[in-house]
Amino acid sequence: MILIRNADVNDIEALFEIETLCFEKPWSMDAFSRTLANLSARIYAAEEDGNICGYVSCYMMPPYECQIGNVAVHPDFRRHGAAGKLLAALIKDSKELGIEEINLEVRPLNTGA
């Protein structure tokens, strides 16, 4: 069963591992630290059997916009529903904050997104 929660500093190594598996130009561990410290930013973690299997990072700027940074799921956990649950949590929280628009830039070659 996949659970969604807010990531914290104890999750940085797991987030970084997923990041390096998913992106050619991954964020650094320091970038994750800075994001977690930013009051406008959130990182939601997907956890399955006690292991982080994915995350979504975003910047929330109520009441207008939420900008999604990255959505990443560990290759071994893809097609288990983690990304959908992560985005559902982000959308729910955005609505509660009165955010009217959620944006995600996707590269044209990223057909999975």
N, C-alpha and C positions, 0 to 999 in steps of 0.2 A: 504494500500500500504506500502510495506516495503522499507525503505530508509537505506542506508549504509553510515556511517560516521566514522571518527576517534573518538575514545573515549577520554575523558579528565577527569581530577580529579573530576569534578562534577558528573561523572557517576559511581564512585567507589561503592557506596552503591548498586545501581541496578546491577552492575556486580557481586558483592559479593553475592547478593541474588540468582542470577541465578546459580552461582558457587556452592552454598550450596545445591541447589535443584538437581544439575546434578552429583555431584561427592561425593564419600564416604570420600575422603581426600581433602577438598577444599582448595584453596589458601586463605590466610588471606587478609584483606583489605590492610594491609601494603605491601603485595606482589603485589597487583594491583598498589599501589602508586609507588613502586620501578620500576615496569615494565613501567609504563607511563613516568617515569623520564629517562629511559634508551634510549639513542639516537638510539640504534640498534633495539629496540623493537617497536612494534605497537600493538595496540588493536583496532580492527574494531568493531563498535557497529551496530547492526541491530535495527532499530526503527520502530515501528508500532503504529500509532495513538498517537505519542508523548511519547510512553513508550519503553524502551529498552527491547527487547524480546530475544536477543542473542548476542553472541560475538565470535570473534576468536582472539587469541593472537599469536604473532609470533616474531621471531628474524630474521631480514634481514641482510645478510652478502654478499653484492654485491661484485663481480659479480657471485659468485658461488652458494650460498645456501640461502634458506629461511627455517627455522625450525618452524613448527607450534607447539605451546604449547598446547592450548586447543581450542576446538570448543564446544560451549554450547548454547543450545536454551531452554528457559523456557518451561516446559512441556505443558503449556496452548497454546503455539504458535508453537508447532511442526507440521510439515507437511504443513506449510504455505509458504515454500520456503526460509526462513531466512538463513539457513546454506548454501544453494547453492549460494545465493547472496553474503554472506560474503566471501565464498571461491573464487567467481568470482572476487570480488574487490581485494582480496589478490593476485590472479594470475595476474590480470591486472597490479597492481603496481609492482609486481616482474618482469614481462616482461619489463616494462618501465625502471627498474633499471639494466636490463641485467642479472638478476639472471637465472641461468641455471637449478637449481634443487630445488624442494620443497619437504620437508619431513614431515611426520606425523607418529609418533609411535602410534599404536593402540593395545590395549589388545586383545588377541584372543577371549575372551568372548563378546567383543563389536561388535555384529553382525550388529547393526544399522550403525556403522561407516564404 
